[in-house]
Amino acid sequence: MPGPLTGLVPACHSPFHADGRLNVEAVDRQADLLRESRITSVFVGGTTGEWASLTVAERKALTERWIKAGKGTMRVAVHVGHNCQADAIELAAHARQAGAEAVAVMAPSFFKPSTIHDLVEFCSPIAAEADPLPFYFYDIPAMTGVRLPMSEFLHEAKFRIPTLKGLKYSNDNMLELQECVRLDDGGFDVLFGSDECLLAGLCLGIRGAVGSTYNFAAPVYHRIQAAFDKGDLATARAEQAKSITLIKTLAEFGFLAASKAVMAMLGVDCGPVRTPLGKLTAAERVALWERLEPLDVFPRPLNKPE
């Protein structure tokens, strides 16, 4: 049976005030935009959410606000990973108590696990603290530097983590993706983490996708899914090309800062990124708007930055 996360799952931005303080009040506006885009699940406190730049207290406050904002309309999955296992266990317990639908953990990225066994040992007590919530491992080797075969992790971890449901797979290894999808006759959810390759993931059998640009460009991905379901691969490829243009443009300006700028253009100001990430100047925001405004990917018209 599929877990609680299917379809498009935005990896939500953590909203800040202009001075960098957490702005939980903005979560309600984020949730409204996502409901307009027919989104029913969210992923909170991940890479897009700048989790490593948040305190434990801030991560708890963000979780609580998203669960309140999504009550009855959106399932909330929470990334509770941390370089410190004790802090991750604390965050897992909080997510369970607060009413989250699932938790996820990425590998620690300073002292790194070197074997599958080490990674399972790190994850097991965190998952236990969140029990009975479904547990997903968040594989993102480009950020953590941990490159271990996820099919082997799933095979070993299922004996130690009874709540293991699957992966958030932000990895460019497509061979290993296929191994994970077909493991145990499709017994695990594999949530794809590469927005620009969603169509490829669908062709390989993914059940859902977690991504940054689903926050503000869900319509184009809904069209990719609809065309794929109809077997209209020409249309699906054309729509995926729009996504690629969007993502390449955002990357030119600094992906996270540019993504937050787009949210503001849609009337949902999530504030700046936190240091050490760089902020966009006023001129850069206007230049970004000029590049993106013609794209047919957004749920609302883009407002030109002042």
C-alpha positions in Angstrom: 0.0 0.0 0.0 1.3 3.5 -0.8 2.2 5.7 2.1 0.8 9.1 3.0 2.9 11.0 0.4 1.8 10.6 -3.3 1.6 13.0 -6.2 3.3 16.4 -6.1 4.7 17.2 -2.6 6.2 20.7 -2.3 9.4 21.0 -0.2 8.3 24.2 1.5 10.4 27.3 2.1 10.9 28.4 5.6 9.6 32.0 5.7 11.7 34.8 7.3 11.1 38.4 8.2 13.4 40.9 6.4 15.7 40.8 9.4 16.0 37.0 9.2 13.7 36.1 12.1 11.4 33.1 11.5 8.0 34.4 10.2 5.5 31.6 10.9 2.5 33.8 10.1 3.5 33.5 6.4 2.8 29.8 6.5 -0.9 30.4 6.1 -0.4 32.3 2.8 1.9 29.5 1.6 -0.7 26.9 2.3 -3.4 29.0 0.5 -1.2 29.1 -2.6 -0.7 25.4 -2.5 -4.4 24.7 -2.1 -5.0 26.8 -5.2 -2.5 24.5 -7.0 -4.3 21.3 -5.9 -1.6 20.2 -3.5 -2.5 17.8 -0.8 0.8 17.1 0.9 3.8 19.1 2.0 7.4 18.4 3.1 8.6 20.7 5.8 12.1 21.6 7.1 14.1 20.1 4.3 16.8 21.5 2.0 14.4 24.1 0.5 13.4 24.9 4.0 17.0 25.7 4.9 16.8 23.3 7.8 20.5 23.5 8.6 20.2 27.2 9.2 17.3 26.8 11.7 17.5 26.2 15.4 15.7 23.2 16.9 13.1 25.5 18.4 12.5 27.2 15.1 12.0 23.8 13.4 9.5 22.8 16.0 7.6 26.1 15.6 7.6 25.7 11.8 6.2 22.1 12.1 3.4 23.2 14.5 2.4 26.1 12.2 2.3 23.8 9.1 0.2 21.2 10.9 -2.2 23.9 12.0 -2.4 25.4 8.5 -2.8 22.1 6.7 -5.3 20.5 9.1 -7.9 18.7 7.1 -6.6 19.6 3.7 -2.9 18.7 3.6 -0.7 15.9 4.9 2.4 17.2 6.6 5.7 15.3 6.4 8.6 16.7 8.5 12.3 16.4 8.0 13.7 15.7 11.4 17.3 14.9 10.5 20.2 16.5 12.2 24.0 16.0 12.5 23.3 15.3 16.2 21.3 12.1 16.7 19.9 13.3 20.0 18.4 16.4 18.4 17.0 14.4 15.6 15.3 12.1 18.2 13.9 15.1 19.9 12.5 16.5 16.6 11.0 13.1 15.7 9.2 13.0 19.1 7.9 16.5 18.6 6.7 15.8 15.0 4.7 12.7 16.3 3.2 14.7 19.2 2.4 17.7 17.0 0.4 15.6 14.6 2.6 15.1 11.5 1.8 12.4 9.0 5.3 11.2 8.4 8.9 11.9 9.2 12.1 11.9 7.1 15.8 11.8 8.0 18.9 12.5 5.9 22.4 11.2 6.6 24.6 13.2 9.0 27.0 15.2 6.9 29.9 16.1 9.2 30.8 12.7 10.7 29.4 10.5 7.9 28.3 6.9 8.0 30.6 4.9 5.8 28.5 1.7 5.6 24.8 0.8 5.3 25.0 -0.7 8.8 26.2 2.6 10.2 23.4 4.5 8.5 20.7 2.1 9.8 22.2 2.5 13.3 21.9 6.2 13.0 18.3 6.2 11.7 16.8 3.4 13.8 16.3 5.2 17.2 15.0 8.3 15.4 12.4 6.3 13.6 11.5 4.5 16.8 10.8 7.9 18.5 8.4 8.8 15.7 6.6 5.5 15.8 3.9 4.8 14.5 4.5 7.5 11.8 5.8 6.3 8.4 9.6 6.8 8.1 11.3 7.9 5.0 15.1 8.1 4.4 16.0 11.3 2.6 18.8 10.5 0.2 20.6 13.7 -1.1 24.2 12.8 -1.6 25.1 16.1 -3.3 24.5 17.9 0.0 25.4 15.2 2.6 28.4 13.7 0.7 27.0 10.2 1.7 26.7 7.9 -1.3 25.4 4.6 -0.3 23.2 2.2 -2.4 19.7 2.9 -1.3 18.3 -0.5 -2.4 20.7 -2.0 0.1 19.7 0.4 2.7 16.0 -0.4 2.2 16.7 -4.2 2.3 18.7 -4.0 5.6 16.7 -1.2 7.3 13.3 -2.9 6.9 14.4 -5.4 9.6 15.4 -2.7 12.0 12.8 0.0 11.3 9.3 -1.4 11.2 7.8 1.9 10.2 10.1 2.3 7.1 8.0 3.4 4.2 10.5 4.4 1.6 12.7 7.2 0.3 12.9 10.8 -0.7 15.3 10.1 -3.5 17.2 13.3 -4.5 20.0 11.4 -6.3 21.0 11.3 -10.0 21.7 7.5 -10.0 18.9 6.3 -12.2 20.0 2.7 -12.1 19.8 2.6 -8.3 16.4 4.4 -8.5 15.1 1.5 -10.6 16.4 -1.0 -8.1 14.6 0.8 -5.3 11.3 1.0 -7.2 11.2 -2.7 -7.9 12.5 -3.9 -4.6 10.1 -6.3 -2.8 7.7 -6.1 -5.7 7.3 -2.3 -5.4 6.9 -2.5 -1.6 8.5 0.9 -0.9 7.4 4.4 -1.8 10.1 6.2 -3.8 9.5 9.9 -3.9 11.5 11.5 -6.6 13.5 14.7 -5.8 14.5 16.0 -9.3 11.8 18.3 -10.6 13.6 18.8 -13.9 13.4 15.0 -14.5 9.9 14.3 -13.3 8.9 12.7 -16.6 11.9 10.3 -16.4 10.9 9.4 -12.9 7.4 8.7 -13.9 8.6 6.4 -16.7 10.7 4.5 -14.1 7.8 3.9 -11.8 7.9 6.6 -9.0 4.8 7.0 -6.9 5.3 10.7 -6.0 7.7 13.5 -6.1 9.0 16.0 -3.6 10.4 19.2 -5.0 11.1 22.9 -4.6 9.4 24.3 -7.7 6.1 22.6 -6.9 5.6 25.5 -4.4 5.1 27.9 -7.2 4.9 26.0 -10.5 2.6 23.1 -9.8 0.5 23.6 -12.9 3.2 22.6 -15.3 3.9 19.4 -13.3 0.2 18.5 -13.2 0.2 18.8 -17.0 3.2 16.5 -17.2 1.5 13.9 -15.0 -1.8 14.2 -17.0 0.0 13.9 -20.4 2.0 10.9 -19.1 -1.2 9.2 -17.8 -2.7 9.6 -21.3 0.4 8.2 -23.0 1.0 11.6 -24.7 4.7 11.7 -24.3 5.2 14.5 -26.8 3.1 16.9 -24.7 4.7 15.6 -21.5 8.2 16.4 -22.9 7.1 19.8 -24.0 5.8 20.6 -20.6 9.0 19.2 -18.9 11.0 21.5 -21.2 9.2 24.5 -19.6 10.2 23.2 -16.2 13.8 22.9 -17.3 13.8 26.5 -18.5 12.4 27.6 -15.2 15.0 25.7 -13.1 18.0 26.7 -15.2 16.9 30.3 -14.9 16.5 30.1 -11.1 19.9 28.5 -10.9 21.5 31.4 -12.8 20.3 33.8 -10.0 21.0 31.5 -7.1 18.3 28.8 -6.8 16.9 29.3 -3.3 17.1 33.1 -3.2 15.5 33.2 -6.7 12.8 30.7 -5.6 11.8 32.8 -2.7 11.7 35.9 -5.0 9.2 34.0 -7.2 7.1 33.3 -4.2 7.0 37.0 -3.4 6.0 37.7 -7.1 3.0 35.4 -6.5 2.0 37.4 -3.4 3.5 35.1 -0.8 6.5 36.8 0.6 8.8 34.2 2.3 11.5 36.8 3.0 15.2 36.4 2.3 17.5 33.3 2.5 19.7 33.1 5.5 23.5 33.6 5.4 25.7 32.2 3.9 23.4 32.1 1.0 23.4 35.3 -1.1 20.4 37.6 -1.5 19.1 39.0 -4.8 19.4 42.8 -5.4 16.4 44.8 -6.5 17.8 44.8 -10.1 18.3 41.1 -10.1 14.7 40.5 -8.9 13.4 42.6 -11.8 15.7 40.7 -14.3 14.4 37.4 -12.9 10.8 38.5 -13.4 11.5 39.6 -17.0 12.9 36.1 -17.7 10.2 34.1 -16.0 7.0 36.2 -16.7 6.5 34.7 -20.2 6.6 31.1 -18.9 3.3 29.3 -18.7 4.0 27.5 -15.4 2.6 29.5 -12.6 -0.8 29.4 -10.8 -1.1 33.2 -10.6 0.3 36.1 -12.7 3.8 37.1 -11.6 3.8 40.6 -10.1 6.7 42.8 -11.2 9.0 43.5 -8.2 9.2 47.1 -7.1 
